[in-house]
Amino acid sequence: MSDESTIPAFRSVPRTGVIYVTTEAGRRGYRPGDPEWCNLGQGQPETGDLPGAPPRVGKVPVDVADLEYAPVAGLWEAREAIAGLYNRLYRRGMPSQYSAENVSLSGGGRTSLTRAAASLGAVNLGHFLPDYTAYEELLDVFKAFTSIPILLEGERGYAFTHEDLRREVQGRGLSALLFSNPCNPTGKLVQGDELARWVGVAREQECVLLIDEFYSHYIWTGRPGHLPVESATRYVEDVNKDPVVVFDGLTKNWRYPGWRMTWTVGPRQVIEAVSSAGSFLDGGGSRPLQRAALPLLEEQHVVEETQAIHTAFREKRAKFHSRLERLGIRTDRPPDGTFYVWGNLAGLPPPLNDGMGFFRAALEQKIICVPGEFFDVNPGKRRARSSRFRTYVRLSFGPSMEVLDKALDRLEALVLHYSRHPEAPAPR
């Protein structure tokens, strides 16, 4: 039996975009940490020391009591700490406050999203195009709800107003909407008064907003003098009635992706549902890591870490975006948030003017990126035509500046080569 044979009873499960591209790179010798490679496809920030940031956690003590299973919803102390952090960052002086009962912990962002998806009923669930690649299989594997795509236009800077939201909810009968804010991959952010109006529409129309806020501390358009963070929880009136559910964790905003510690914040009834789903889906997260995370959730630690991220990544964003534009990789809008550039390749010479062509050519130069078509979320492959995003690529400035400089130099040489010698393969 060949490796390509199908085992009876099992279906072929597709890889998400990041897993696909790193697997392809692995076939060409890539290994994490290899200094010869530039991983611009990575969905994680650099995890080492940053100037002004609190010291990195290098060791985690394990108490004997924490060798037991954690509660499916997480340690009570950790849930309390997360609720308190949201109250201090976003809800000072508001009468309705989050408590531990409004928080459920899980082992990774996709786990928290999967719990929520498993808890949905027979409803219409809206999602945007483009958006996070892992949503595709998530929206397909659970059959209770119907996923409804909502097209965003690059020509409009991926704008979508609260009036657009009301029209979509009423016209398509949406009971829920899943989206990343700021958006992975475009970097578009809904914030401030407009985000407040979105929450108002959700409240008025009884449509649940399921908001992936994993990049909510990577905000480049914040108000001067304010901590560069944003969350829909800031605009919730009643934490147990407003239909707003947010997902976040240590993965991106604390730069601890390997901890696989994430959470869901929302109305008590929703938290009970997703925790029940966790009891049969995953059984709960890591008890020792939840305990070790408590100091990381203190307000002063979060402020220092976020400010350090903002200083370091803002510099990388400016340099990365500027050099890509000079290479002819355009953006429909500069990223308001995240650590990605959503680049339009249409102006480059062949084969670089196509996302998959660019990916393959870059791979030969030991550069990893993610073709844009992976973000054309298409559950069940119901849309058979070629992707609208085939001329796009997502490039990450999550790695160190040293890696970014090396990658940009190689990309510059690659573009120059195909501009002069369109028929000749690039030298390796």
Disulfide bonds with the S-S distance in Angstrom:
none
